[in-house]
Amino acid sequence: MEFALRIAALIVAAGRGTRAVSAASAPKQYAVIGGAPVLWHTLGAFAAAPGISDVQVVIHADDMEFYRESVPPSAATVWPPVTGGATRQVSVRLGLEALSALKPDAVLIHDAARPFVSQETIARVIAVLQSEPAAIAALPLADTLKRAGGNGTIAETIDRRGLWCAQTPQAFRFDAILEAHRRAANADRDDFTDDAALAEWAGIPVTLVDGNVENIKLTTAADIIAADQKLTSAATVMFETRTGSGFDVHCFTDGDHVWLGGIKIPHTHKLEGHSDADVVLHALTDALLGAIGDGDIGQHFPPSDPKWKGAASRLFLKDAARRVRALGGRIGNVDITVLAEAPRIGPHRPQIQALIGEVLGLSSDRIGIKATTMEGMGFVGRREGIAAMASATLHLPVQRR
C-alpha cells in the first residue's frame, strides 16, 4: 500500500497503573512481559508498522529511567519523550502539541498498556484514515448487558445491538484532533474517556474499524501475569541460550572506601579507575556484552572520554541490559565471584543483589554473589587490588541470530 499521508503514532504512557502494580513497583507500562517492558512491545509494533513515520511517547515526569529501558530498534523515528499531565486527556494534548512541529497529516493515538495490538489492526485503521476524518479500532459487543438495581439484582436487560467496545489505536486527521483538544482545554472539559469521545463532542465523524480480541488493555496484576505467560509460552521454542563471561581488576590507591556491586563499602583504600572502578559491575557488564557479541565496556565507555570520569558503574550495567532487551533478549541469571583479601563481601551481599536485581530486573535467587581470598598469593593476596569474574546466561530469539 502506498501512503499519501504522513502518519505519526502517539503512545500514551504517563499513567500510574495502580491496579496492576504495587506502589513500590514500576508502572504497568514498564512491567516486564516476555523478557521486555510492556512499552517495549507496544513501541515496537508501531515503529515497525508500514505507513508510520514518526513515534512520540508521552511519559510521567518520574519515568525517564524506565523509559530508556523500553525503546526497541526502530524503523520509524522515535522522538524524545515528552512529559504528560494529570489526566490522560491532558497527556494526549501535550503529545499532540509536541508532534505539531513535524506537521503530520494524521496521528494514531494508542495506549501503552495495549502491547498486543496487531499489524493488521494498525493497517485497517490507517486504510480507513486515507479517506475518512477519523477511525478507531473496536469490537462489536458480544455479551448480554444487564443493568443492576440498587439492591444488586437485575433492573433491566440492555439491547446490545449497535454497541461496540472501543480499543486503540484511534486515528485522526492531525490538525482536527489537535484543535479539538485545544477547544476542550479552553472549555475546561477534561472528562472525556477517550479521544473518540472528544472527537464526537467536536463534531468529527468517527468510523468504527474491526479491532482484535487480543488487543486488550493490561489493567490488573493478573493481566500482567497472563501477558507474560502468553509471550513466554509462545516464545519458548524460539529462544536460544547464550552465555557470556567478564573479568575486571583494579588496583588500590589512597582513599577510604570501595564501590563493589554498586554499594559503597568503607575500606582502608579505594580502587583506582576512570569511573568509580567497581570491578563487580564492570565484570558483569562485560559478561552481558559478551553474550550478545557487542564489544566490551571499554568500547562503549572509553576511559579516554572525560564524560565517564567518576561515573557510577550501574550506568554501564543499565546500558548493557538495554542492549540485551533491544534484541528481544531475556536475562536468565548472573553469577559473580569477587577475588579479594578485604573487605568482606558477605555482609553486603543482600544490598548488592538488590541493586543488581533492580538494574537487570532479576530476583535475588538469580543473582549469585561469592567471594574468595587468594591465600596471600599474587597481587590480590598482597592486598594490592581486587578482581572480579562474572558470567551471565541470556535467552535470545533465534530469528535474530
Buried (B, 14 or more C-beta within 10 A) or exposed (E): EEBEBBBBBBBBBBBBBEEBBEEEEBBBBBBBBBBBBBBBBBBBBBBBBBBBBBBBBBBBEEBEEBBEBBBBEBBBEBBEBBBBBEBBBBBBBBBBEBBEEBEBBBBBBBBBBBBBBBEEBBBBBBBBBBEBBBBBBBBEBEEEEEEEEEEEEEEEEEEEEEEBEBBBBBBBBBBBBBBBBBEBBEEEEBEBEBBBBBBBBBEBEBBBBBBBEEBBBBEEBEBBBBBBEBBBEEBEEEBEEBEBBBBBBBEBEEEEBBBBBBBBBEBEBBBEBBBBBBBBBBBBBBBBBBBBEBEBBEEBBEEEEEEBEEBBBBBBBBBBBBBBBBBBBBBBBBBBBBBBBEBEBEEBBEBBBBBBBEBBBBEBEBBBBEBEBBEEEEBBBEBEBBBBBBBBBBBBBEEEE
